[in-house]
């Protein structure tokens, strides 16, 4: 399930940023130490990887629900995810059986 879809406008902004970063690296390269340029190139690659990851179709979202014992965590999740059906065990269900 794709959470985010990249629009043409977003792609244009991404491409513009990448080009500005590339131009900056090319402008600074003759005047900077190699270590500094290497760090900028790493930042550019990192940006590319993060953008690619952000728009992946198989992204997973992990959510943790924490709280005190018998605070209603399982009941909340059953209501949120399963229309109130008792799919996840809860103290309420365990005490009735």
N, C-alpha and C positions, 0 to 999 in steps of 0.2 A: 504494500500500500504506500503510495507516494504521499508524503505529508506536504511537501512543498513542490510547486511546479515553477520552473524557471520561465519567465516571460521574455519576450523579445526585448523589452525595455530593461529588464534586469540584466540580460546578457550584454546589452550595449554598455551599461554602467560597469559591469565586470570587465569587459574588454577594454574600456577606456582606462580604468584603474590599472590594469595590467600593462597597458601601453605606456602610461605615465611612469610607472615603476621601472619599466625597461628603459625608457628614455633617461630617467634619473640615473640609473646604473651606468648607462653609456656615457652620460655627461660627466659623472664623477670619476669614472675609472682612470682616466689619465692623471688625475690629481690626488688620488687616494691610495692608501696602502691596500695591498691585495687582501689582507684579512678583513678589512672593512667592506670591500666589494663582495667578498665571499659571504659575509653575513647578510648583505642585501639580497644576494642571489638565493640564499637559503630561505629568507623571508618570502621571496617571490614564489619559490617552490612550495613552501608551507601554505601560502595563500591558495595556490592551485589545488593542493590536496584537500584543504578545508572546504573550498567551494564544491569540489567534486563530491566529497562526503556529504555535504549539506543537502545536495539534491539527489542522493541515491534513493532508488526505489525500495531497497531492502533494509532501510534504517530501522533500528529497534529503539523503542522508548521504554526505559525501565523506570518504574515508579515504586517507591517504598512507602508503606503506610505503617506508621508506628504510633503506639499509644499504650496506655495502661491496660492491664488485664481486664477483660469484660467491659471495655470502653466502646465497643460497637464497630470495631475495624472490619471484621468479617461481614457483619450485617450491612455495613456501608458499601463494601465491595460487591456483595451479592445484589444490592439494590442498584448500584451504578452499572455493573457489568451484565447482570443476568436477570434484569427486570424483577428483582425481589425473590427469585427462586433460591432456595437454600442449596446452592452448589458448593460453596465453601463452608467448611465446618465452623460453627460458632457456638458459644456457650449456651445461647438460647435454644439451639437445636439439640445440643448434647444433653441438656437438662430435661427435655421433654421425653426423650427416648428412654 
